[in-house]
Amino acid sequence: MIVGDPWRLGGYRLAGRLGAGALGVVYEGYDPAGRRVAVRVLHGPSGREASAEAAAARRVTAPCTANVLDADLDGPRPYIVSEYVEGPSLRRAGRIFGGDDLHGLATAVATALTALHEAGVVHRGLTPGDVILGGNGPRVTGFGTNPGRGTSLTATGLRTRVPSYTAPEVFTGGAAGPAVDVFAWGGIVLYAATGEDPFAAGSLGGVMHRILARDPDLDPLPPLLRPLASAALAKDPRARPAARDLLIALLAAGAPGPRAVMTAGPWVASLLRSGAEVAAGIRTACDDPGLGALAESAYAALGPADRERAPGIFLRLVAIAPDGQPVAREARVPAGSERVLRGFAGLVAHRGNEAILVHQALPYAWPRLGEWIEADRARLVARGTFARLLLPLLAVSVVLAVLAGVIAVIWVV
């Protein structure tokens, strides 16, 4: 977190930044039940422009996507809450894909786009940074945060996009419909195979020229993917296949099984299940524990005597706000707390006998601390009430003392 970052939005406590871009900042957050979520705070007007798209995105519950859980786009800090997916983005993974892995990644992204488009949602900002390589397969994030259906380059500017993945029609003032996501899919598949952005150039003008007038080198792609990527990267949006056509072709090329599955039941749902099965084969090991897991690990590493001492220390560092929610506070801890504080380095900051929780979200994220707070809630509420009354009483006392001094001086004079 940096200066100016909020520590709370609605019912969500924020623990740290996950990333930042032209559209806003993404935070690690926790809901009141301690569930870890991703909270994307949108910059200014883009939040209000995204409201209709976000409302549609909340209705999407689909494989290969990080589902939207909540949104508030009317406040001073518009935000969208989605599932937290553990794992690096395709951009940050530093990995080149090939063979079955590349086919599985392409299928995962096509599955996500099919689900979104069938629900009437267009991503409009898809890049390798929006593809998270999770433990259960790749997931597409960031949808529902981009301006609405009539958006063009002239309406939003290039600041909202990574140019190498921007479809040609956006540069020429055309509407950004589902075909822009298909174009981005082609670029992402090529990026996954090479580790380089397609259409890269030394300037924005150079990137625009390449997108509008040149075709990228698709030789690094295997024969099965090359014609699909070529069609997806067509300059004319009308020449690009729909996302579901891409998915059908990928499933048919991968194995005969998915084609047979697609003939039974509602065909779109069957298609998405088949895509999700292929995507699940691309698993990425990731050590990304949440705040609660870190705190529980630190607690388990304490000796028996320090575990006994821990509740008293942590309850000194928590207050109950007027709305009934726990909040962190700086407080003096008892002598002999040093080993406990050292064990929770990174979660508790201390200097001498003064300590404070580093993350306001810790009372939400760590179930054990939540249990301690609930067990001692009555005393914490009373302490918070007393603390809130103490300052006004002290102020009144000072005013009375000053008045008494003035009266005494007048009396003497």
VOPAGU-2260 file (C-alpha; in pm, 1 decimal, decimal comma):
REM VOPAGU-2260
SITE   aa  ch    i         X         Y         Z
SITE  MET   A    0       0,0       0,0       0,0
SITE  ILE   A    1     110,9     356,9     -63,1
SITE  VAL   A    2       1,1     692,8      72,7
SITE  GLY   A    3    -352,8     766,8     -42,3
SITE  ASP   A    4    -460,6     403,1     -76,5
SITE  PRO   A    5    -785,9     324,8     105,8
SITE  TRP   A    6    -778,6      58,3     376,1
SITE  ARG   A    7   -1150,6     -11,5     347,2
SITE  LEU   A    8   -1410,8      -3,3      68,0
SITE  GLY   A    9   -1765,1     -95,0     160,5
SITE  GLY   A   10   -1747,1    -415,8     359,1
SITE  TYR   A   11   -1400,3    -505,2     226,3
SITE  ARG   A   12   -1069,4    -451,3     405,0
SITE  LEU   A   13    -770,2    -400,4     177,5
SITE  ALA   A   14    -434,7    -559,3     255,0
SITE  GLY   A   15    -207,5    -455,4     -31,5
SITE  ARG   A   16    -167,4    -372,2    -397,7
SITE  LEU   A   17    -173,7    -652,4    -654,4
SITE  GLY   A   18    -115,0    -427,8    -953,6
SITE  ALA   A   19    -194,7     -94,6   -1114,9
SITE  GLY   A   20    -273,5      16,7   -1467,5
SITE  ALA   A   21    -441,4     284,4   -1673,3
SITE  LEU   A   22    -791,0     181,5   -1563,0
SITE  GLY   A   23    -717,3     163,2   -1191,5
SITE  VAL   A   24    -556,2     -26,6    -906,3
SITE  VAL   A   25    -618,9    -386,4    -799,1
SITE  TYR   A   26    -595,0    -466,6    -427,3
SITE  GLU   A   27    -590,6    -784,7    -223,4
SITE  GLY   A   28    -897,0    -762,2      -1,6
SITE  TYR   A   29   -1102,0    -960,6     250,1
SITE  ASP   A   30   -1476,5    -966,8     301,8
SITE  PRO   A   31   -1633,7    -982,5     651,4
SITE  ALA   A   32   -1629,1   -1364,1     636,6
SITE  GLY   A   33   -1253,0   -1361,6     574,8
SITE  ARG   A   34   -1276,9   -1463,8     209,0
SITE  ARG   A   35    -985,3   -1336,6       1,9
SITE  VAL   A   36   -1094,9   -1127,2    -297,5
SITE  ALA   A   37    -952,4    -894,8    -561,9
SITE  VAL   A   38   -1085,1    -537,9    -543,7
SITE  ARG   A   39   -1033,7    -333,3    -859,4
SITE  VAL   A   40   -1069,1      40,2    -794,3
SITE  LEU   A   41   -1144,8     223,9   -1117,9
SITE  HIS   A   42   -1013,7     566,6   -1206,4
SITE  GLY   A   43   -1271,7     843,8   -1215,0
SITE  PRO   A   44   -1505,2     854,0   -1515,9
SITE  SER   A   45   -1408,0     504,6   -1633,4
SITE  GLY   A   46   -1586,2     360,7   -1331,6
SITE  ARG   A   47   -1917,8     523,8   -1413,7
SITE  GLU   A   48   -1884,2     438,2   -1782,8
SITE  ALA   A   49   -1832,3      72,3   -1687,6
SITE  SER   A   50   -2149,3      40,1   -1477,2
SITE  ALA   A   51   -2368,3    -133,4   -1734,9
SITE  GLU   A   52   -2091,3    -375,0   -1828,8
SITE  ALA   A   53   -2020,2    -450,9   -1462,9
SITE  ALA   A   54   -2386,8    -525,8   -1396,8
SITE  ALA   A   55   -2383,0    -779,1   -1680,7
SITE  ALA   A   56   -2050,5    -922,1   -1563,4
SITE  ARG   A   57   -2197,7   -1002,2   -1221,9
SITE  ARG   A   58   -2434,8   -1243,3   -1391,7
SITE  VAL   A   59   -2145,0   -1440,2   -1542,8
SITE  THR   A   60   -2056,1   -1758,2   -1354,7
SITE  ALA   A   61   -1834,9   -1944,0   -1592,4
SITE  PRO   A   62   -1527,2   -2164,6   -1610,1
SITE  CYS   A   63   -1190,3   -2005,3   -1685,5
SITE  THR   A   64   -1300,3   -1667,2   -1545,7
SITE  ALA   A   65   -1255,4   -1492,1   -1213,1
SITE  ASN   A   66   -1620,1   -1431,0   -1137,0
SITE  VAL   A   67   -1740,8   -1084,0   -1036,9
SITE  LEU   A   68   -1879,9   -1092,9    -681,8
SITE  ASP   A   69   -1979,0    -735,2    -606,6
SITE  ALA   A   70   -1954,9    -380,5    -739,3
SITE  ASP   A   71   -2013,6     -21,4    -629,6
SITE  LEU   A   72   -1974,8     218,1    -919,8
SITE  ASP   A   73   -2163,0     517,7    -783,7
SITE  GLY   A   74   -1932,0     625,3    -500,7
SITE  PRO   A   75   -1624,2     848,7    -510,0
SITE  ARG   A   76   -1405,2     538,8    -555,3
SITE  PRO   A   77   -1587,3     307,0    -799,0
SITE  TYR   A   78   -1479,8     -53,6    -750,8
SITE  ILE   A   79   -1549,3    -408,4    -865,2
SITE  VAL   A   80   -1487,5    -715,9    -650,1
SITE  SER   A   81   -1398,3   -1049,6    -807,2
SITE  GLU   A   82   -1267,1   -1386,6    -703,9
SITE  TYR   A   83    -903,9   -1393,7    -599,1
SITE  VAL   A   84    -706,8   -1628,1    -823,9
SITE  GLU   A   85    -374,7   -1742,7    -681,6
SITE  GLY   A   86     -98,6   -1740,6    -938,3
SITE  PRO   A   87     105,2   -1512,3   -1163,5
SITE  SER   A   88     -32,3   -1342,6   -1470,3
SITE  LEU   A   89      80,4   -1462,0   -1811,5
SITE  ARG   A   90     270,4   -1133,3   -1833,3
SITE  ARG   A   91     466,5   -1198,7   -1513,6
SITE  ALA   A   92     510,3   -1573,2   -1539,1
SITE  GLY   A   93     823,3   -1548,7   -1751,5
SITE  ARG   A   94     727,7   -1868,0   -1928,7
SITE  ILE   A   95     713,5   -1970,4   -2294,1
SITE  PHE   A   96     430,5   -2209,5   -2385,5
SITE  GLY   A   97     443,1   -2480,3   -2647,7
SITE  GLY   A   98     276,9   -2806,7   -2746,6
SITE  ASP   A   99     -16,5   -2918,3   -2532,2
SITE  ASP   A  100      38,6   -2636,9   -2283,4
SITE  LEU   A  101       0,8   -2370,6   -2552,7
SITE  HIS   A  102    -308,4   -2546,2   -2687,7
SITE  GLY   A  103    -453,1   -2562,8   -2335,1
SITE  LEU   A  104    -385,1   -2195,2   -2269,9
SITE  ALA   A  105    -546,7   -2096,0   -2600,4
SITE  THR   A  106    -847,2   -2312,9   -2513,7
SITE  ALA   A  107    -877,9   -2161,4   -2165,4
SITE  VAL   A  108    -887,9   -1803,7   -2296,0
SITE  ALA   A  109   -1130,0   -1899,5   -2575,7
SITE  THR   A  110   -1353,1   -2070,0   -2316,8
SITE  ALA   A  111   -1360,4   -1757,0   -2101,7
SITE  LEU   A  112   -1438,4   -1532,1   -2399,2
SITE  THR   A  113   -1714,3   -1766,2   -2515,9
SITE  ALA   A  114   -1875,0   -1751,9   -2172,2
SITE  LEU   A  115   -1848,8   -1372,8   -2158,3
SITE  HIS   A  116   -1982,7   -1315,1   -2509,1
SITE  GLU   A  117   -2272,1   -1555,7   -2459,3
SITE  ALA   A  118   -2364,3   -1350,0   -2150,5
SITE  GLY   A  119   -2345,6   -1023,7   -2348,4
SITE  VAL   A  120   -2018,0    -908,0   -2190,4
SITE  VAL   A  121   -1718,1    -784,3   -2390,6
SITE  HIS   A  122   -1383,4    -753,7   -2214,6
SITE  ARG   A  123   -1243,1    -476,0   -2438,6
SITE  GLY   A  124    -909,5    -462,8   -2257,4
SITE  LEU   A  125    -775,2    -818,4   -2268,3
SITE  THR   A  126    -395,9    -848,5   -2240,5
SITE  PRO   A  127    -151,9   -1107,5   -2099,3
SITE  GLY   A  128    -183,3    -927,4   -1766,2
SITE  ASP   A  129    -549,4   -1032,6   -1747,2
SITE  VAL   A  130    -474,8   -1404,9   -1785,2
SITE  ILE   A  131    -389,9   -1553,9   -1445,0
SITE  LEU   A  132    -212,0   -1889,8   -1439,5
SITE  GLY   A  133    -390,7   -2043,6   -1143,6
SITE  GLY   A  134    -356,0   -2377,4    -974,1
SITE  ASN   A  135    -673,9   -2501,3   -1145,1
SITE  GLY   A  136    -590,2   -2367,9   -1488,4
SITE  PRO   A  137    -573,3   -2024,8   -1655,7
SITE  ARG   A  138    -842,3   -1771,7   -1564,1
SITE  VAL   A  139    -938,1   -1445,6   -1735,0
SITE  THR   A  140    -983,2   -1143,4   -1508,1
SITE  GLY   A  141   -1058,5    -774,5   -1551,6
SITE  PHE   A  142   -1386,0    -798,9   -1741,4
SITE  GLY   A  143   -1668,1    -568,2   -1641,9
SITE  THR   A  144   -1422,7    -282,1   -1582,1
SITE  ASN   A  145   -1400,6    -139,7   -1931,9
SITE  PRO   A  146   -1630,4     127,3   -2076,1
SITE  GLY   A  147   -1945,8      25,5   -2254,3
SITE  ARG   A  148   -2055,5    -106,7   -2585,5
SITE  GLY   A  149   -2016,5     205,8   -2794,4
SITE  THR   A  150   -1659,8     268,2   -2685,0
SITE  SER   A  151   -1406,0     375,7   -2943,8
SITE  LEU   A  152   -1058,2     515,2   -2930,7
SITE  THR   A  153   -1186,3     870,5   -2949,8
SITE  ALA   A  154   -1404,9     814,2   -2643,5
SITE  THR   A  155   -1154,0     663,7   -2405,3
SITE  GLY   A  156    -804,8     720,5   -2538,3
SITE  LEU   A  157    -516,2     481,3   -2560,4
SITE  ARG   A  158    -444,3     521,1   -2189,9
SITE  THR   A  159    -702,3     248,9   -2121,0
SITE  ARG   A  160    -536,1     -12,7   -2340,4
SITE  VAL   A  161    -211,9    -191,6   -2413,3
SITE  PRO   A  162    -175,0     -95,9   -2781,7
SITE  SER   A  163     -29,0    -426,7   -2903,8
SITE  TYR   A  164    -360,6    -598,6   -2823,3
SITE  THR   A  165    -589,8    -323,2   -2953,5
SITE  ALA   A  166    -793,1    -418,0   -3260,7
SITE  PRO   A  167    -751,7    -204,2   -3576,6
SITE  GLU   A  168   -1113,6     -84,1   -3575,7
SITE  VAL   A  169   -1059,4      85,6   -3238,4
SITE  PHE   A  170    -779,4     298,6   -3386,9
SITE  THR   A  171   -1006,9     404,1   -3671,9
SITE  GLY   A  172   -1297,9     503,2   -3448,1
SITE  GLY   A  173   -1504,7     187,2   -3483,8
SITE  ALA   A  174   -1714,2      34,6   -3206,2
SITE  ALA   A  175   -1542,7    -215,0   -2977,1
SITE  GLY   A  176   -1758,3    -527,0   -2999,6
SITE  PRO   A  177   -1682,0    -895,3   -2933,2
SITE  ALA   A  178   -1440,2    -904,2   -3228,3
SITE  VAL   A  179   -1189,4    -691,6   -3033,8
SITE  ASP   A  180   -1159,8    -971,5   -2777,0
SITE  VAL   A  181   -1098,5   -1224,9   -3052,9
SITE  PHE   A  182    -819,1   -1003,1   -3189,4
SITE  ALA   A  183    -667,6    -987,0   -2840,5
SITE  TRP   A  184    -693,3   -1368,4   -2814,7
SITE  GLY   A  185    -476,5   -1400,4   -3125,7
SITE  GLY   A  186    -218,7   -1163,6   -2980,0
SITE  ILE   A  187    -215,6   -1343,8   -2644,6
SITE  VAL   A  188    -159,0   -1683,7   -2807,3
SITE  LEU   A  189     134,5   -1540,5   -3000,5
SITE  TYR   A  190     271,7   -1376,2   -2684,0
SITE  ALA   A  191     247,4   -1705,5   -2494,9
SITE  ALA   A  192     448,7   -1880,5   -2766,3
SITE  THR   A  193     718,6   -1613,7   -2797,4
SITE  GLY   A  194     724,6   -1401,2   -2482,4
SITE  GLU   A  195     704,6   -1089,4   -2699,5
SITE  ASP   A  196     419,6    -849,5   -2764,8
SITE  PRO   A  197     289,8    -869,4   -3122,8
SITE  PHE   A  198     319,2    -551,1   -3328,5
SITE  ALA   A  199     585,9    -417,7   -3088,6
SITE  ALA   A  200     758,0    -100,4   -3209,5
SITE  GLY   A  201     960,9     183,3   -3067,9
SITE  SER   A  202     671,1     428,1   -3054,5
SITE  LEU   A  203     295,2     435,6   -3026,6
SITE  GLY   A  204     272,0     547,5   -3388,3
SITE  GLY   A  205     483,0     250,2   -3491,6
SITE  VAL   A  206     257,1       9,5   -3303,1
SITE  MET   A  207     -52,3     161,3   -3464,0
SITE  HIS   A  208     101,9     135,5   -3810,4
SITE  ARG   A  209     188,9    -231,8   -3761,5
SITE  ILE   A  210    -156,2    -317,3   -3632,7
SITE  LEU   A  211    -327,3    -136,0   -3919,9
SITE  ALA   A  212     -97,4    -237,9   -4203,9
SITE  ARG   A  213     114,4    -542,3   -4118,3
SITE  ASP   A  214      60,0    -904,3   -4018,2
SITE  PRO   A  215     270,2   -1054,6   -3738,7
SITE  ASP   A  216     498,9   -1351,4   -3793,5
SITE  LEU   A  217     297,2   -1658,9   -3692,9
SITE  ASP   A  218     570,3   -1914,6   -3766,1
SITE  PRO   A  219     639,3   -1974,2   -3392,7
SITE  LEU   A  220     289,0   -2120,8   -3358,8
SITE  PRO   A  221     220,8   -2491,9   -3422,3
SITE  PRO   A  222      27,3   -2580,3   -3740,3
SITE  LEU   A  223    -300,4   -2637,7   -3552,7
SITE  LEU   A  224    -300,8   -2289,1   -3399,3
SITE  ARG   A  225    -153,8   -2090,8   -3687,8
SITE  PRO   A  226    -469,6   -2060,1   -3903,5
SITE  LEU   A  227    -686,4   -1980,7   -3599,6
SITE  ALA   A  228    -452,5   -1703,0   -3486,2
SITE  SER   A  229    -432,7   -1568,9   -3840,8
SITE  ALA   A  230    -812,7   -1548,4   -3862,1
SITE  ALA   A  231    -837,0   -1390,7   -3516,0
SITE  LEU   A  232    -585,9   -1120,7   -3613,3
SITE  ALA   A  233    -767,1   -1025,3   -3933,9
SITE  LYS   A  234    -779,6    -649,6   -3990,8
SITE  ASP   A  235   -1150,7    -660,0   -4073,8
SITE  PRO   A  236   -1354,1    -750,9   -3762,8
SITE  ARG   A  237   -1615,4    -915,4   -3984,2
SITE  ALA   A  238   -1354,8   -1166,2   -4101,6
SITE  ARG   A  239   -1269,8   -1283,4   -3749,1
SITE  PRO   A  240   -1434,6   -1596,5   -3607,2
SITE  ALA   A  241   -1658,0   -1575,6   -3303,3
SITE  ALA   A  242   -1502,5   -1688,3   -2975,2
SITE  ARG   A  243   -1721,2   -1997,5   -2966,1
SITE  ASP   A  244   -1606,2   -2092,0   -3318,2
SITE  LEU   A  245   -1248,2   -2067,9   -3196,7
SITE  LEU   A  246   -1334,6   -2289,1   -2901,6
SITE  ILE   A  247   -1508,1   -2548,5   -3117,7
SITE  ALA   A  248   -1207,2   -2561,1   -3351,2
SITE  LEU   A  249    -963,6   -2592,8   -3059,4
SITE  LEU   A  250   -1161,2   -2875,2   -2899,3
SITE  ALA   A  251   -1200,9   -3056,1   -3228,6
SITE  ALA   A  252    -828,7   -3026,2   -3300,6
SITE  GLY   A  253    -727,4   -3136,4   -2953,8
SITE  ALA   A  254    -908,5   -3470,7   -2922,1
SITE  PRO   A  255   -1219,3   -3649,0   -3050,1
SITE  GLY   A  256   -1372,7   -3665,5   -2700,9
SITE  PRO   A  257   -1488,7   -3304,7   -2665,7
SITE  ARG   A  258   -1670,8   -3318,9   -3004,0
SITE  ALA   A  259   -1880,9   -3611,0   -2875,0
SITE  VAL   A  260   -1953,9   -3432,5   -2547,8
SITE  MET   A  261   -2075,0   -3123,7   -2732,3
SITE  THR   A  262   -2365,6   -3310,9   -2890,4
SITE  ALA   A  263   -2537,0   -3381,2   -2556,6
SITE  GLY   A  264   -2744,5   -3136,2   -2349,8
SITE  PRO   A  265   -2743,3   -2756,3   -2392,0
SITE  TRP   A  266   -2461,9   -2723,4   -2639,4
SITE  VAL   A  267   -2307,7   -2399,3   -2510,0
SITE  ALA   A  268   -2288,8   -2529,3   -2152,9
SITE  SER   A  269   -2142,0   -2853,2   -2282,8
SITE  LEU   A  270   -1891,9   -2658,9   -2491,2
SITE  LEU   A  271   -1779,4   -2458,0   -2188,0
SITE  ARG   A  272   -1742,2   -2770,7   -1973,7
SITE  SER   A  273   -1525,0   -2929,6   -2239,4
SITE  GLY   A  274   -1309,5   -2617,4   -2262,1
SITE  ALA   A  275   -1273,1   -2606,2   -1884,7
SITE  GLU   A  276   -1159,1   -2969,6   -1877,9
SITE  VAL   A  277    -880,8   -2892,3   -2124,5
SITE  ALA   A  278    -785,1   -2573,6   -1939,6
SITE  ALA   A  279    -761,1   -2757,8   -1606,8
SITE  GLY   A  280    -465,8   -2950,2   -1744,6
SITE  ILE   A  281    -256,8   -2630,7   -1738,0
SITE  ARG   A  282    -178,0   -2606,1   -1368,8
SITE  THR   A  283      69,9   -2362,4   -1218,7
SITE  ALA   A  284     223,0   -2425,0    -877,1
SITE  CYS   A  285     204,8   -2107,0    -672,4
SITE  ASP   A  286     300,7   -2028,3    -314,3
SITE  ASP   A  287      73,2   -1731,3    -247,8
SITE  PRO   A  288     -67,5   -1760,6     104,9
SITE  GLY   A  289    -318,5   -1505,7     225,8
SITE  LEU   A  290    -287,4   -1299,7     543,2
SITE  GLY   A  291    -475,9   -1558,7     746,4
SITE  ALA   A  292    -247,8   -1841,7     640,1
SITE  LEU   A  293      62,3   -1634,6     716,4
SITE  ALA   A  294     -68,0   -1542,8    1061,1
SITE  GLU   A  295    -169,9   -1899,1    1145,6
SITE  SER   A  296     172,2   -2025,6    1037,8
SITE  ALA   A  297     341,9   -1767,5    1260,9
SITE  TYR   A  298     116,6   -1862,6    1553,1
SITE  ALA   A  299     188,9   -2233,5    1509,0
SITE  ALA   A  300     563,5   -2162,6    1520,8
SITE  LEU   A  301     538,1   -2003,3    1868,3
SITE  GLY   A  302     622,3   -2197,1    2179,7
SITE  PRO   A  303     339,6   -2293,1    2420,3
SITE  ALA   A  304     401,9   -2000,2    2656,0
SITE  ASP   A  305     403,4   -1746,4    2370,6
SITE  ARG   A  306      84,1   -1894,0    2222,9
SITE  GLU   A  307     -78,7   -1834,0    2562,0
SITE  ARG   A  308      48,8   -1476,8    2556,5
SITE  ALA   A  309     -58,4   -1401,6    2196,5
SITE  PRO   A  310    -432,8   -1333,6    2250,9
SITE  GLY   A  311    -365,0   -1066,8    2511,0
SITE  ILE   A  312    -115,8    -895,5    2282,6
SITE  PHE   A  313    -336,0    -896,2    1973,1
SITE  LEU   A  314    -648,7    -782,9    2157,0
SITE  ARG   A  315    -459,2    -473,0    2267,4
SITE  LEU   A  316    -401,8    -393,1    1899,1
SITE  VAL   A  317    -770,5    -406,0    1802,9
SITE  ALA   A  318   -1060,8    -171,5    1870,2
SITE  ILE   A  319   -1428,5    -191,4    1781,1
SITE  ALA   A  320   -1540,1      92,5    1554,2
SITE  PRO   A  321   -1882,7     260,5    1596,1
SITE  ASP   A  322   -2018,5      39,1    1316,3
SITE  GLY   A  323   -1925,0    -271,3    1517,7
SITE  GLN   A  324   -1631,3    -374,1    1298,2
SITE  PRO   A  325   -1282,5    -441,4    1434,9
SITE  VAL   A  326   -1008,2    -196,0    1339,7
SITE  ALA   A  327    -635,8    -187,1    1408,7
SITE  ARG   A  328    -498,3      56,9    1665,5
SITE  GLU   A  329    -155,8     138,5    1800,3
SITE  ALA   A  330    -112,4      32,1    2160,5
SITE  ARG   A  331     143,5     -46,9    2429,1
SITE  VAL   A  332     204,6    -419,8    2472,0
SITE  PRO   A  333     313,9    -589,1    2793,9
SITE  ALA   A  334     676,5    -657,4    2876,6
SITE  GLY   A  335     790,1    -998,5    2751,5
SITE  SER   A  336     604,1    -967,1    2417,1
SITE  GLU   A  337     920,0    -945,9    2206,5
SITE  ARG   A  338     927,6   -1310,0    2091,4
SITE  VAL   A  339     564,2   -1297,0    1983,2
SITE  LEU   A  340     615,6    -970,2    1794,9
SITE  ARG   A  341     926,2   -1107,0    1622,8
SITE  GLY   A  342     732,3   -1419,3    1524,4
SITE  PHE   A  343     471,9   -1201,5    1353,6
SITE  ALA   A  344     724,6    -982,9    1168,7
SITE  GLY   A  345     559,0    -838,4     858,5
SITE  LEU   A  346     215,6    -862,7    1018,8
SITE  VAL   A  347     282,4    -654,8    1331,8
SITE  ALA   A  348     507,5    -347,9    1342,1
SITE  HIS   A  349     661,3    -252,3    1677,0
SITE  ARG   A  350     908,8     -12,4    1829,3
SITE  GLY   A  351     985,9     -73,7    2191,0
SITE  ASN   A  352     662,6    -154,5    2367,9
SITE  GLU   A  353     444,2      19,0    2106,1
SITE  ALA   A  354     294,8    -201,0    1835,6
SITE  ILE   A  355      31,7    -191,2    1560,6
SITE  LEU   A  356    -110,3    -434,1    1304,2
SITE  VAL   A  357      43,5    -372,5     963,0
SITE  HIS   A  358    -278,8    -472,9     783,2
SITE  GLN   A  359    -623,3    -347,0     881,7
SITE  ALA   A  360    -753,3    -660,7     710,3
SITE  LEU   A  361    -592,1    -902,4     957,4
SITE  PRO   A  362    -895,4    -923,4    1192,4
SITE  TYR   A  363   -1100,0   -1031,0     887,9
SITE  ALA   A  364    -841,8   -1259,2     730,4
SITE  TRP   A  365    -720,6   -1455,1    1034,9
SITE  PRO   A  366   -1005,1   -1667,3    1179,0
SITE  ARG   A  367    -824,1   -1723,9    1509,6
SITE  LEU   A  368    -797,7   -1350,4    1573,0
SITE  GLY   A  369   -1162,7   -1313,7    1477,6
SITE  GLU   A  370   -1253,4   -1573,7    1742,1
SITE  TRP   A  371   -1049,8   -1391,1    2006,9
SITE  ILE   A  372   -1223,1   -1063,8    1918,4
SITE  GLU   A  373   -1571,8   -1216,2    1936,9
SITE  ALA   A  374   -1495,1   -1379,8    2271,2
SITE  ASP   A  375   -1382,4   -1043,3    2411,7
SITE  ARG   A  376   -1616,9    -816,7    2212,9
SITE  ALA   A  377   -1801,3    -670,2    2514,6
SITE  ARG   A  378   -1478,0    -545,9    2673,8
SITE  LEU   A  379   -1344,8    -415,8    2342,8
SITE  VAL   A  380   -1668,5    -224,5    2279,7
SITE  ALA   A  381   -1654,1     -73,1    2628,8
SITE  ARG   A  382   -1289,8      22,7    2578,8
SITE  GLY   A  383   -1365,6     182,4    2244,5
SITE  THR   A  384   -1660,1     376,3    2388,8
SITE  PHE   A  385   -1444,6     502,5    2674,5
SITE  ALA   A  386   -1167,3     606,0    2435,0
SITE  ARG   A  387   -1412,4     796,4    2216,1
SITE  LEU   A  388   -1557,8     977,5    2519,6
SITE  LEU   A  389   -1221,9    1048,8    2679,4
SITE  LEU   A  390   -1102,8    1304,7    2423,3
SITE  PRO   A  391   -1415,4    1525,0    2446,4
SITE  LEU   A  392   -1399,4    1505,4    2827,3
SITE  LEU   A  393   -1035,4    1610,1    2822,3
SITE  ALA   A  394   -1119,1    1896,6    2588,2
SITE  VAL   A  395   -1399,4    2014,1    2817,3
SITE  SER   A  396   -1165,2    1987,6    3115,8
SITE  VAL   A  397    -904,3    2202,7    2941,7
SITE  VAL   A  398   -1163,7    2464,4    2848,7
SITE  LEU   A  399   -1295,9    2474,4    3206,0
SITE  ALA   A  400    -944,3    2504,0    3343,9
SITE  VAL   A  401    -868,9    2794,3    3109,5
SITE  LEU   A  402   -1194,8    2965,5    3203,4
SITE  ALA   A  403   -1118,3    2917,4    3573,1
SITE  GLY   A  404    -775,4    3075,0    3520,2
SITE  VAL   A  405    -924,9    3372,9    3337,0
SITE  ILE   A  406   -1185,0    3425,5    3610,6
SITE  ALA   A  407    -915,2    3405,2    3877,2
SITE  VAL   A  408    -705,3    3669,8    3699,8
SITE  ILE   A  409   -1007,7    3897,9    3660,1
SITE  TRP   A  410   -1095,0    3850,0    4028,1
SITE  VAL   A  411    -743,5    3940,0    4139,3
SITE  VAL   A  412    -737,1    4245,4    3914,6
